[in-house]
Amino acid sequence: METLFYYLSTGAMYAVVLVLLAGLWVMMRGTSPNLSQKLMRWRVGLQFVAVVLLVAYAYVQHL
């Protein structure tokens, strides 16, 4: 179970970084402010998921 949470939390953190970089790229190009805002909203949601997975991983690790 620890291994599952480890890989899920790691994947979630990579997803946050990828969406952050994509949002910054779109924002720097200045082509679509709506897309940039949408990507930043996705980043916030993915950060929430990553934090929940990290807390679950820490909880499972200390059982």
ChimeraX attribute file (.defattr): number of C-alpha atoms within 10 A of each C-alpha:
attribute: neighborCount
match mode: 1-to-1
recipient: residues
	/A:1	8
	/A:2	14
	/A:3	10
	/A:4	10
	/A:5	18
	/A:6	17
	/A:7	13
	/A:8	17
	/A:9	21
	/A:10	15
	/A:11	13
	/A:12	20
	/A:13	18
	/A:14	14
	/A:15	17
	/A:16	22
	/A:17	15
	/A:18	13
	/A:19	19
	/A:20	18
	/A:21	15
	/A:22	17
	/A:23	21
	/A:24	16
	/A:25	13
	/A:26	17
	/A:27	18
	/A:28	12
	/A:29	10
	/A:30	10
	/A:31	11
	/A:32	11
	/A:33	14
	/A:34	11
	/A:35	14
	/A:36	22
	/A:37	15
	/A:38	11
	/A:39	20
	/A:40	20
	/A:41	15
	/A:42	17
	/A:43	21
	/A:44	14
	/A:45	12
	/A:46	19
	/A:47	17
	/A:48	14
	/A:49	17
	/A:50	21
	/A:51	14
	/A:52	13
	/A:53	20
	/A:54	19
	/A:55	14
	/A:56	15
	/A:57	20
	/A:58	14
	/A:59	11
	/A:60	12
	/A:61	13
	/A:62	7
	/A:63	5
